[in-house]
Every structure is written in C-alpha cells, then in structure tokens.
Amino acid sequence: MNIRFTDRKQYYDAFNEFDPNQKTSIMEEIVGKAITNSYHKRIAYLEEKEIVTLNEFAKRNKISHPNLINKANRQTIDAFTEKGIWKIGI
C-alpha cells in the first residue's frame, strides 16, 4: 500500500492521534482510501480498459472536471491516482 505524498501530514497526524488516545480513525481513513485507489487502478488495468485522465473523461462526456475530482476524492467513482494525476478506466 502506498500513502500519497500529499497525505503525509494526515498520516503523521494518525500516529499522533493514536499515541495519546489509542484512536485509529485517521489511519483507518488513510488506509481505506489507499486500498480503494489501488483496487480501482488494478481492476482498470486487469480488465484492459482504456485509461484516461479525469480531465479527458470530462471533455469526452461533457462533465464538469471539478465535479469529477470531487467525486474521485470522495471515492464515489472508480477513479484512481497515478503519479499524482487522477485517471479512470473506460
């Protein structure tokens, strides 16, 4: 599992939360998002889908790119990040 560089502060916050409070909610969120991202990416490649950026997907389907990014961040679409770029298999 890879933790995105942009999530490193949240990752460290998770350890800080656990040490004094024995809470795991931040770490659960980080791990869940990382696993889901990996799952969407692997399925797209295994199914030999065409991999396009969300920007390209938005243009092709006349959908708002910011709306797609929001959905991707909430993990309500099968998008994934690859080298810091949101992509989707179609």
Residue pairs with C-beta under 8 A, 6 or more apart in sequence:
1 31
1 34
1 35
1 38
2 34
2 38
3 11
3 30
3 34
4 34
4 81
4 84
5 84
6 84
7 30
7 33
10 26
10 29
10 30
11 27
11 30
13 26
14 24
14 26
14 27
14 30
15 27
17 23
17 24
17 25
17 26
17 27
18 24
18 27
33 75
36 75
37 75
37 80
37 81
38 80
40 78
40 79
40 80
40 88
40 89
41 80
41 82
41 87
43 78
43 89
44 51
44 78
44 80
44 87
44 88
44 89
45 51
45 89
47 89
49 89
49 90
50 89
50 90
51 82
51 87
51 88
51 89
52 60
52 87
52 88
52 90
53 85
53 86
53 87
53 88
54 65
54 68
54 69
54 72
54 79
54 86
54 87
54 88
55 65
57 63
57 68
57 88
57 90
58 64
58 65
58 68
59 65
68 77
68 79
68 86
69 86
71 77
71 79
72 79
72 86
72 88
77 88
78 88
78 89
79 86
79 87
79 88
80 86
80 87
80 88
81 87
